[in-house]
C-alpha cells in the first residue's frame, strides 16, 4: 500500500537543501523549501503576523459567524504577560495549600484543553519534593477512576475541577463523584475543591454555592486548547511547585521573537506554520512529532492543538505522536517530521532523522535549553497553528464537529434513562473473546463470520496516504499502551501508513474533530472491553460505565454518519489477552494483502 510512484523516486535523490534557521529552530525542507519561502513572502505582503497580533478576525474568515468566534478566541496572544502579574498570588495560594499539610494529592479533573497541559507538566517535571503529588483525571472509565480512588486518601486530596464552559459532561461528573466522596467524611466538602472556569459559568456558580476553597476565573477569550499559559495550566503548575515566573518569561521571550516586527523568514512560528500548511497542501499532511523521552508527554498537547484547530472543512493536518521512529522504508511520502528535544537530539534518533532527510522527507528541528522552555514551546505551537490556519483558509479557533458527538452521547443517555439500556450494534464476526461490530452501510461490505476475514476486509480499505487510528475506550495502563504500540507498528510497517492511538473519551476533545471534520483519510478501529468495576454518577440514572459506552457508541455513530471507514472490536474481559490475539489476527490479515 506504500506509494511507489514517481514522486517517491524523485524525492530519494533531492538537491541538498539549505537549512532555514532562526534562533529557535532549524528546518531541512528539501523540495518543499521553495513553497514555504513563497508562503512567507506572501505572509509578509499580507501582514499576516501583524494582523494576528492585532486580533484581526478577517484574516481567517469573512463570515460574521466565524469572526465572532475568532474575536473571542485570541486572548492567548497576551496571556503570558497577564499571568506574570498574578504569579505572586498563585505562589501564595500554592504555599498556603502546602503549609496547611492537609493535602497529599492535587487532582486535576478535566478534559481536553483543560487537562492536557497539566498532564504534560505532571509527566515532564514529576513530583516536586514537599508539594502535593499532581494527578490528572480525564477518563470516564470506571476502572481508571476506581484506581485513582485506591491511590489517594480522599480526605487528604485537593480536587481541581477544570472546565471552561462549566457544562462539559466529564468534569461535571468528576465533580459530583468526588464531592460525594469527600462529603462522606467532611462537613465542609467544598474546602477540598478548587475550580478553574470562565466568569459566569455554571461551574463558577456551583463553586459559590458549595463554598469551594477557591475559584480561578480564566480569561474568557481563550479557547481550551490555547489555554496552557492561562490559569488552566498555571494553577496546577503552582500547586505542584514549579517556577511560574521562569516558565512564563520563556513564553514572553518566544512571543517577542514571533512579534509583528520580526521578518517572516526569521519568525519561528511563521516558518513552522508555513511548513505545516504547505506540506499538508502538497500531500504531506501527517505531522509526525518526534520527542525525546523527557518530553514524551508534549505530543498529547500538540496533538489536540493541531487536530482540533485544523481538522475541518475536509482539510486538516494529521498529528502523529508517540509513534516509534522507524527506518526510511516504513514511511510513505505523506510525512513532515518535527523533532523536539531538550538539548541535542540523541544519537540513534539523529541517525534516523538524517536518513529520512536524505530520502527527501522534510524535517523541522527544535531544541529546548531546558524543561522550563515548555512555556516557549506552548506559545510557538499556538502561533504556528494560527498561521497555518490562515494558509489553509480555515478557522483554527472553532470545533464544529466536537459538539456532534456530545449531542449523540446525550441522546443515547436519554434513551438509556427511558429504556434502561443502550442500543446494540450489529455483530459481524466473533471468535472466542473477540467480537467485531459494525453499523449499517458503513460496514455493508463485510460479510464474514471470522474475525480474521473481517479484519482483512477492513484493512483492504486502507489506501496510500491514509492513517489508521486506534480508538481505545479502555483503561490506559503501561501494559495496554505497550500492546497498542505493538499493533500500530505492525500496521505502519505493513502498509506504510501513519498510525494514531487515542484513549476515549479524551480524544473526543482532541483528534475527534479531525476524525469527522478533516479529510476522509482515516481508517478507524474502535476498541472496547467490559469494565471490571462500575461506579454510579451521583444524581444521575447512569453509571460511569454506561456513560463511557454511550460516548463510544456516539463516537461510532458520528463516524458512520460521515461515511468514515470504522469497525469496533470488543476485546473481552481479558483485555491484554484480547489484544495479543488481535495482534496475531491483524498480522495475518495484513500479510494476506501484501
C-alpha positions as CSV (number, residue, x, y, z in Angstrom):
1,X,0.0,0.0,0.0
2,X,3.1,2.2,0.1
3,X,3.1,4.6,-2.8
4,X,6.0,3.6,-5.1
5,X,5.2,6.2,-7.7
6,X,7.4,8.7,-9.5
7,X,7.2,11.3,-6.7
8,X,8.8,9.0,-4.2
9,X,11.6,8.1,-6.7
10,X,12.2,11.8,-7.3
11,X,12.5,12.5,-3.5
12,X,15.0,9.8,-2.9
13,X,17.7,11.9,-4.6
14,X,16.8,15.6,-3.8
15,X,19.1,18.6,-4.2
16,X,20.7,19.2,-0.9
17,X,18.5,21.9,0.7
18,X,19.7,25.0,2.5
19,X,18.7,25.0,6.1
20,X,16.3,27.7,7.2
21,X,17.4,28.7,10.7
22,X,16.2,31.1,13.4
23,X,17.3,31.4,17.0
24,X,14.7,28.8,18.0
25,X,14.5,26.2,15.2
26,X,16.1,24.9,12.0
27,X,14.5,23.2,9.0
28,X,15.5,20.9,6.2
29,X,12.6,21.0,3.8
30,X,14.1,19.7,0.7
31,X,11.7,20.1,-2.3
32,X,9.2,22.0,-0.1
33,X,11.5,24.9,0.9
34,X,10.6,27.0,-2.1
35,X,6.9,26.6,-1.3
36,X,7.5,27.6,2.3
37,X,9.6,30.6,1.3
38,X,6.8,31.7,-1.1
39,X,4.2,31.5,1.6
40,X,6.4,33.5,4.0
41,X,6.8,36.2,1.3
42,X,3.0,36.2,0.8
43,X,2.5,36.4,4.5
44,X,4.8,39.5,4.7
45,X,2.9,41.2,1.9
46,X,-0.4,40.4,3.6
47,X,0.9,41.5,7.0
48,X,-0.3,38.1,8.4
49,X,1.7,38.2,11.7
50,X,0.8,41.8,12.3
51,X,-2.9,41.1,11.7
52,X,-2.7,38.1,14.1
53,X,-1.3,40.4,16.8
54,X,-3.9,43.0,16.0
55,X,-6.6,40.3,16.5
56,X,-8.0,40.9,13.0
57,X,-10.6,38.1,12.6
58,X,-11.0,38.8,8.9
59,X,-7.5,37.3,8.4
60,X,-9.1,33.8,8.6
61,X,-12.8,34.2,7.6
62,X,-15.1,36.9,6.2
63,X,-18.4,35.5,7.6
64,X,-19.6,37.3,10.8
65,X,-20.5,34.0,12.5
66,X,-16.8,32.9,12.2
67,X,-15.4,36.3,13.1
68,X,-17.5,36.4,16.3
69,X,-15.9,33.2,17.4
70,X,-12.4,34.3,16.4
71,X,-12.6,37.7,18.1
72,X,-13.4,35.8,21.4
73,X,-10.5,33.4,20.9
74,X,-7.3,35.4,20.7
75,X,-6.5,36.1,24.4
76,X,-3.7,33.6,24.3
77,X,-1.6,36.1,22.5
78,X,-1.0,38.2,25.6
79,X,-1.9,35.8,28.4
80,X,1.7,35.1,29.4
81,X,2.2,38.7,30.4
82,X,-1.1,38.8,32.2
83,X,-0.2,35.7,34.2
84,X,3.1,37.2,35.2
85,X,1.2,39.8,37.0
86,X,-0.5,37.2,39.2
87,X,2.5,34.9,39.7
88,X,2.9,36.0,43.4
89,X,-0.8,35.5,44.0
90,X,-0.6,31.9,42.6
91,X,2.5,31.2,44.6
92,X,0.9,32.4,47.8
93,X,-2.1,30.2,47.1
94,X,0.1,27.2,46.5
95,X,2.3,27.9,49.5
96,X,-0.9,28.1,51.7
97,X,-2.1,24.7,50.4
98,X,1.4,23.3,51.0
99,X,1.7,24.8,54.5
100,X,-1.7,23.5,55.6
101,X,-0.4,20.0,55.5
102,X,-3.8,18.7,54.6
103,X,-3.2,17.6,51.0
104,X,-1.1,14.8,49.8
105,X,-2.5,14.9,46.3
106,X,-3.9,17.5,44.0
107,X,-6.1,16.1,41.2
108,X,-7.0,18.0,38.1
109,X,-10.4,16.8,36.9
110,X,-10.9,18.0,33.3
111,X,-11.0,17.1,29.7
112,X,-9.1,18.2,26.5
113,X,-7.6,21.6,26.8
114,X,-8.4,21.9,30.5
115,X,-6.3,18.8,31.4
116,X,-3.7,18.2,28.7
117,X,-1.2,20.9,29.8
118,X,-1.3,19.8,33.5
119,X,-0.7,16.2,32.2
120,X,2.3,17.4,30.2
121,X,3.7,19.2,33.3
122,X,3.0,16.2,35.5
123,X,4.8,13.8,33.3
124,X,7.6,16.1,32.4
125,X,8.6,17.6,35.8
126,X,7.4,14.8,38.1
127,X,6.8,15.2,41.8
128,X,8.4,18.2,43.4
129,X,9.6,17.5,47.0
130,X,7.4,19.0,49.7
131,X,4.4,19.7,47.3
132,X,1.3,17.6,46.7
133,X,1.6,14.9,44.1
134,X,-0.2,16.1,40.9
135,X,-2.7,13.7,39.3
136,X,-4.8,14.2,36.2
137,X,-8.2,12.5,35.7
138,X,-9.5,12.8,32.2
139,X,-11.3,9.5,31.7
140,X,-14.8,8.3,32.4
141,X,-13.5,4.7,32.5
142,X,-14.7,3.4,35.9
143,X,-11.7,1.2,36.3
144,X,-9.4,4.2,35.9
145,X,-11.5,6.2,38.4
146,X,-11.6,3.3,40.8
147,X,-7.8,3.0,40.6
148,X,-7.4,6.7,41.4
149,X,-9.8,6.1,44.4
150,X,-7.5,3.4,45.7
151,X,-4.4,5.5,45.1
152,X,-5.4,8.5,47.2
153,X,-6.7,9.3,50.6
154,X,-9.9,11.3,49.7
155,X,-9.7,13.2,53.0
156,X,-6.2,14.4,52.1
157,X,-6.8,15.3,48.4
158,X,-7.5,18.6,46.7
159,X,-9.7,18.4,43.6
160,X,-9.3,21.0,40.8
161,X,-12.4,21.0,38.6
162,X,-11.2,22.5,35.3
163,X,-13.9,23.4,32.8
164,X,-14.0,26.5,30.6
165,X,-17.7,26.4,29.9
166,X,-18.8,24.7,33.1
167,X,-21.2,22.5,31.1
168,X,-18.8,19.8,29.9
169,X,-20.1,16.3,30.9
170,X,-16.8,14.8,32.1
171,X,-15.6,17.5,34.6
172,X,-19.2,17.8,35.9
173,X,-19.5,14.1,36.6
174,X,-16.0,14.1,38.2
175,X,-17.1,17.0,40.4
176,X,-20.2,15.2,41.5
177,X,-18.4,11.9,42.2
178,X,-15.5,13.4,44.2
179,X,-17.7,15.9,46.0
180,X,-20.0,13.0,47.1
181,X,-16.9,11.0,48.3
182,X,-15.5,13.9,50.3
183,X,-18.9,14.7,51.8
184,X,-19.0,11.2,53.4
185,X,-16.3,12.3,55.9
186,X,-16.4,16.1,55.9
187,X,-18.9,18.8,57.0
188,X,-17.2,21.2,54.6
189,X,-16.5,19.3,51.4
190,X,-16.2,22.4,49.3
191,X,-12.9,23.2,51.1
192,X,-11.3,20.3,49.2
193,X,-12.3,21.8,45.9
194,X,-10.9,24.5,43.5
195,X,-12.3,25.4,40.1
196,X,-10.8,27.0,37.0
197,X,-13.5,28.2,34.8
198,X,-14.9,31.2,32.8
199,X,-16.6,34.0,34.6
200,X,-20.4,33.4,34.9
201,X,-20.2,29.7,34.1
202,X,-22.3,27.1,35.7
203,X,-19.1,25.8,37.4
204,X,-18.5,29.2,38.9
205,X,-22.0,29.2,40.3
206,X,-21.5,25.7,41.7
207,X,-18.3,26.8,43.3
208,X,-20.0,29.7,45.1
209,X,-23.0,27.5,46.1
210,X,-20.8,24.8,47.5
211,X,-18.2,27.1,49.2
212,X,-15.2,26.0,47.2
213,X,-11.8,26.9,48.6
214,X,-11.1,29.0,45.6
215,X,-12.4,29.8,42.1
216,X,-10.0,31.0,39.5
217,X,-11.8,32.8,36.7
218,X,-9.9,32.4,33.5
219,X,-9.7,34.9,30.6
220,X,-12.9,34.2,28.7
221,X,-11.3,35.0,25.3
222,X,-9.1,31.9,25.3
223,X,-10.3,28.5,23.9
224,X,-9.4,25.4,25.8
225,X,-6.7,24.1,23.5
226,X,-4.9,27.5,23.6
227,X,-5.1,27.8,27.4
228,X,-1.8,26.2,28.5
229,X,-0.3,29.5,29.7
230,X,-3.5,30.7,31.4
231,X,-4.9,29.7,34.8
232,X,-5.7,26.2,33.4
233,X,-2.1,25.4,33.1
234,X,-0.5,27.7,35.7
235,X,-2.7,26.8,38.8
236,X,-1.7,23.1,38.6
237,X,1.9,24.2,37.9
238,X,1.9,26.3,41.0
239,X,0.3,23.6,43.2
240,X,3.0,21.1,42.1
241,X,5.7,23.6,42.9
242,X,7.0,24.8,39.6
243,X,8.7,28.1,39.0
244,X,5.9,30.0,37.2
245,X,7.9,33.1,36.5
246,X,10.6,31.2,34.8
247,X,8.2,29.4,32.6
248,X,6.1,32.5,31.7
249,X,9.3,34.6,31.0
250,X,10.3,31.9,28.4
251,X,6.9,32.2,26.8
252,X,7.2,36.0,26.8
253,X,10.6,35.8,25.1
254,X,9.2,33.5,22.4
255,X,6.2,35.8,21.9
256,X,8.5,38.7,21.3
257,X,10.6,36.7,18.8
258,X,7.4,35.9,16.9
259,X,6.2,39.5,17.0
260,X,4.9,41.7,14.2
261,X,8.3,43.5,13.7
262,X,10.2,40.2,13.1
263,X,10.7,39.3,9.5
264,X,8.7,36.3,8.4
265,X,11.9,34.4,7.4
266,X,13.2,34.9,11.0
267,X,9.9,34.2,12.7
268,X,10.0,30.7,14.1
269,X,6.2,30.4,14.4
270,X,5.7,31.6,10.8
271,X,8.2,29.2,9.5
272,X,6.7,26.2,11.5
273,X,3.2,27.2,10.5
274,X,4.1,27.7,6.8
275,X,5.9,24.3,6.8
276,X,2.9,22.5,8.3
277,X,0.4,24.1,5.9
278,X,2.4,23.9,2.7
279,X,3.4,20.3,3.4
280,X,-0.2,19.4,4.1
281,X,-1.4,21.1,0.9
282,X,1.3,19.1,-1.0
283,X,0.0,15.8,0.4
284,X,2.4,15.6,3.4
285,X,-0.3,16.2,6.0
286,X,1.0,13.6,8.6
287,X,2.8,15.9,11.1
288,X,5.0,13.4,12.8
289,X,6.2,14.7,16.2
290,X,9.4,13.1,17.4
291,X,10.3,13.9,21.0
292,X,13.0,12.7,23.4
293,X,11.9,10.8,26.5
294,X,12.0,13.9,28.7
295,X,9.3,15.5,26.5
296,X,7.3,12.4,25.6
297,X,4.0,13.9,27.0
298,X,4.3,17.0,24.9
299,X,2.9,15.2,21.9
300,X,-0.5,14.8,23.6
301,X,-0.9,18.6,23.9
302,X,0.4,19.3,20.3
303,X,-1.9,16.6,19.0
304,X,-5.0,18.3,20.4
305,X,-3.9,21.8,19.3
306,X,-3.2,20.7,15.7
307,X,-6.1,18.2,15.2
308,X,-8.9,20.3,16.7
309,X,-7.7,23.5,15.1
310,X,-7.1,22.4,11.6
311,X,-9.3,19.3,11.1
312,X,-12.4,20.8,9.4
313,X,-14.0,21.6,6.1
314,X,-12.5,18.4,4.7
315,X,-9.0,19.7,5.4
316,X,-6.5,19.2,8.2
317,X,-3.1,18.4,9.4
318,X,-3.0,14.9,11.0
319,X,-0.7,14.9,14.1
320,X,1.2,11.6,14.6
321,X,2.5,11.4,18.1
322,X,4.0,8.6,20.2
323,X,4.9,6.5,17.1
324,X,8.3,4.9,17.3
325,X,10.7,6.3,14.7
326,X,11.3,3.7,12.0
327,X,13.6,3.2,9.1
328,X,13.0,5.1,5.8
329,X,11.3,2.0,4.3
330,X,8.5,2.3,7.0
331,X,7.1,5.6,5.5
332,X,5.2,6.8,2.5
333,X,5.5,10.3,1.1
334,X,2.9,11.9,3.3
335,X,5.1,12.9,6.3
336,X,6.5,16.1,7.8
337,X,8.7,15.3,10.8
338,X,9.2,17.7,13.7
339,X,11.9,16.8,16.2
340,X,11.6,18.4,19.7
341,X,14.3,17.6,22.2
342,X,15.9,19.1,25.3
343,X,19.5,19.7,24.2
344,X,20.9,17.8,21.2
345,X,18.9,15.0,19.6
346,X,20.0,11.6,20.8
347,X,22.5,9.7,18.6
348,X,20.1,7.0,17.4
349,X,17.2,9.4,16.7
350,X,19.6,11.8,14.9
351,X,20.9,9.0,12.7
352,X,17.3,8.0,11.7
353,X,16.3,11.6,11.1
354,X,19.3,12.2,8.9
355,X,18.4,9.1,6.9
356,X,14.9,10.4,6.5
357,X,16.2,13.8,5.5
358,X,18.5,12.2,2.9
359,X,15.5,10.4,1.5
360,X,13.6,13.7,0.9
361,X,11.4,13.9,3.9
362,X,11.0,17.5,5.2
363,X,12.2,17.9,8.8
364,X,11.9,20.7,11.4
365,X,14.3,20.6,14.4
366,X,13.6,22.3,17.7
367,X,16.0,22.1,20.6
368,X,14.9,23.3,24.1
369,X,17.5,24.6,26.5
370,X,15.8,23.0,29.5
371,X,12.4,21.8,30.6
372,X,11.1,25.3,31.5
373,X,11.3,26.2,27.9
374,X,8.0,24.3,27.6
375,X,6.5,27.8,28.2
376,X,8.1,28.9,25.0
377,X,7.0,25.7,23.2
378,X,3.4,26.3,24.1
379,X,3.4,29.7,22.6
380,X,5.4,28.7,19.5
381,X,2.9,26.0,18.5
382,X,-0.1,28.2,19.2
383,X,1.2,30.9,17.0
384,X,2.3,28.4,14.3
385,X,-1.2,26.9,14.3
386,X,-2.9,30.3,13.9
387,X,-0.5,31.0,11.0
388,X,-1.3,27.6,9.4
389,X,-5.0,28.2,9.7
390,X,-4.6,31.4,7.6
391,X,-2.8,29.4,4.8
392,X,-5.3,26.5,4.9
393,X,-8.2,29.1,4.8
394,X,-9.9,27.6,7.9
395,X,-11.0,28.9,11.2
396,X,-8.4,27.5,13.7
397,X,-10.5,28.5,16.7
398,X,-13.7,26.6,16.3
399,X,-14.6,22.9,16.7
400,X,-17.8,22.3,14.8
401,X,-17.8,18.5,15.0
402,X,-17.0,18.1,18.6
403,X,-20.5,19.1,19.6
404,X,-21.8,16.4,17.3
405,X,-20.5,13.5,19.4
406,X,-21.6,15.3,22.6
407,X,-25.2,15.5,21.2
408,X,-25.2,11.8,20.2
409,X,-23.9,10.8,23.6
410,X,-26.6,12.9,25.3
411,X,-29.3,11.3,23.1
412,X,-28.0,7.9,24.0
413,X,-28.0,8.6,27.7
414,X,-31.6,9.9,27.4
415,X,-32.5,6.7,25.7
416,X,-30.9,4.7,28.4
417,X,-32.8,6.7,31.1
418,X,-36.0,6.0,29.2
419,X,-35.5,2.3,28.2
420,X,-33.0,1.1,30.7
421,X,-30.5,0.0,28.0
422,X,-28.4,1.3,25.2
423,X,-29.0,0.2,21.6
424,X,-26.9,-2.7,20.4
425,X,-24.6,-2.6,17.4
426,X,-24.6,-5.3,14.7
427,X,-22.1,-8.0,15.4
428,X,-20.4,-9.1,12.2
429,X,-17.8,-11.5,13.4
430,X,-16.7,-13.3,16.6
431,X,-14.0,-15.6,17.9
432,X,-13.6,-16.7,21.5
433,X,-13.4,-13.4,23.4
434,X,-13.2,-11.1,20.4
435,X,-16.4,-9.7,18.9
436,X,-16.4,-7.3,15.9
437,X,-19.2,-4.8,15.3
438,X,-20.3,-2.5,12.5
439,X,-23.2,-0.4,11.7
440,X,-25.3,-0.3,8.6
441,X,-24.0,0.7,5.2
442,X,-20.6,1.8,6.7
443,X,-19.8,-2.0,7.0
444,X,-22.1,-3.5,4.4
445,X,-19.1,-4.9,2.5
446,X,-18.1,-7.1,5.5
447,X,-20.0,-10.3,5.1
448,X,-17.7,-12.6,7.1
449,X,-18.1,-14.7,10.2
450,X,-14.4,-14.9,11.1
451,X,-12.5,-12.1,12.9
452,X,-9.5,-12.6,10.6
453,X,-11.6,-12.1,7.4
454,X,-13.4,-9.1,8.9
455,X,-10.0,-7.5,9.7
456,X,-8.8,-8.3,6.2
457,X,-11.9,-6.7,4.7
458,X,-11.4,-3.6,6.8
459,X,-7.6,-3.4,6.0
460,X,-8.4,-3.7,2.3
461,X,-9.9,-0.2,2.6
462,X,-6.6,1.3,3.6
463,X,-5.1,3.4,0.8
464,X,-1.7,5.2,0.4
465,X,-1.9,8.4,2.2
466,X,-4.4,7.2,4.8
467,X,-3.9,7.0,8.5
468,X,-5.1,4.2,10.8
469,X,-6.5,5.3,14.1
470,X,-6.8,3.0,17.2
471,X,-9.7,4.5,19.3
472,X,-9.3,2.8,22.7
473,X,-12.2,3.0,25.1
474,X,-10.2,1.0,27.7
475,X,-8.2,1.9,30.8
476,X,-4.8,3.3,29.9
477,X,-2.1,1.3,31.6
478,X,1.6,0.6,30.8
479,X,0.5,-2.8,29.6
480,X,-2.3,-1.6,27.3
481,X,-0.1,1.2,25.9
482,X,2.7,-1.3,25.1
483,X,0.1,-3.6,23.3
484,X,-1.3,-0.7,21.3
485,X,2.2,0.4,20.3
486,X,2.9,-3.1,19.0
487,X,-0.3,-3.0,17.0
488,X,0.4,0.4,15.5
489,X,3.9,-0.7,14.5
490,X,2.5,-3.8,12.8
491,X,0.1,-1.6,10.8
492,X,2.6,1.0,9.9
493,X,5.3,-1.4,8.8
494,X,2.9,-3.4,6.7
495,X,1.1,-0.5,5.0
496,X,3.5,2.5,5.1
497,X,0.5,4.4,6.6
498,X,0.7,6.7,9.6
499,X,-1.0,5.4,12.8
500,X,-2.5,7.1,15.8
501,X,-3.7,6.0,19.3
502,X,-6.4,7.8,21.2
503,X,-7.9,6.9,24.6
504,X,-11.6,7.6,24.8
505,X,-13.2,9.8,25.8
506,X,-10.1,12.1,25.9
507,X,-9.6,12.1,22.2
508,X,-13.2,13.2,21.5
509,X,-11.9,16.6,22.7
510,X,-8.8,16.3,20.6
511,X,-8.5,14.3,17.4
512,X,-12.2,13.6,17.4
513,X,-12.8,16.9,15.5
514,X,-10.3,15.8,12.8
515,X,-11.8,12.4,12.5
516,X,-15.2,13.8,11.5
517,X,-14.4,17.2,10.0
518,X,-11.0,16.6,8.4
519,X,-10.1,14.7,5.2
520,X,-11.6,11.3,4.6
521,X,-8.2,9.6,5.1
522,X,-8.8,7.9,8.4
523,X,-9.4,4.2,8.9
524,X,-10.7,3.6,12.4
525,X,-10.6,0.6,14.7
526,X,-12.5,1.3,17.9
527,X,-11.5,-0.9,20.9
528,X,-13.8,-1.6,23.8
529,X,-14.0,-4.0,26.7
530,X,-16.3,-4.8,29.6
531,X,-15.4,-2.8,32.8
532,X,-14.2,-4.7,35.8
533,X,-16.0,-2.4,38.2
534,X,-18.6,0.3,37.9
535,X,-19.4,3.5,39.8
536,X,-22.6,5.4,40.0
537,X,-22.6,9.0,38.8
538,X,-24.3,10.8,41.8
539,X,-27.6,12.4,40.9
540,X,-27.8,10.5,37.6
541,X,-29.7,7.5,36.4
542,X,-26.5,6.1,34.8
543,X,-23.1,4.9,35.8
544,X,-19.6,5.8,34.6
545,X,-19.6,2.6,32.6
546,X,-22.8,3.5,30.8
547,X,-21.5,7.0,30.2
548,X,-18.3,5.6,28.6
549,X,-20.3,3.1,26.5
550,X,-22.6,6.0,25.3
551,X,-19.6,8.1,24.4
552,X,-18.1,5.2,22.4
553,X,-21.3,4.4,20.6
554,X,-22.0,8.1,19.9
555,X,-18.5,8.5,18.5
556,X,-19.0,5.4,16.3
557,X,-22.4,6.7,15.1
558,X,-20.8,10.1,14.2
559,X,-18.0,8.3,12.2
560,X,-20.6,6.2,10.4
561,X,-22.7,9.3,9.7
562,X,-19.7,10.9,7.9
563,X,-19.1,7.8,5.9
564,X,-15.8,7.0,7.7
565,X,-14.3,3.5,7.5
566,X,-14.8,2.2,11.0
567,X,-15.2,-1.0,12.9
568,X,-15.4,-1.8,16.6
569,X,-13.7,-4.8,18.3
570,X,-14.7,-5.8,21.8
571,X,-11.6,-7.3,23.5
572,X,-13.5,-9.3,26.2
573,X,-12.7,-9.4,29.9
574,X,-9.1,-10.3,29.4
575,X,-8.1,-7.1,27.7
576,X,-4.4,-8.0,27.3
577,X,-5.2,-11.5,26.1
578,X,-7.7,-10.0,23.6
579,X,-5.1,-7.5,22.3
580,X,-2.5,-10.3,21.9
581,X,-5.0,-12.2,19.8
582,X,-5.8,-9.1,17.8
583,X,-2.1,-8.6,17.1
584,X,-1.9,-12.1,15.7
585,X,-5.0,-11.8,13.5
586,X,-4.1,-8.3,12.3
587,X,-0.7,-9.5,11.3
588,X,-2.3,-12.4,9.3
589,X,-4.8,-10.1,7.7
590,X,-2.2,-7.6,6.6
591,X,0.1,-10.3,5.4
592,X,-2.7,-11.6,3.1
593,X,-2.9,-8.2,1.4
594,X,0.8,-7.9,0.5
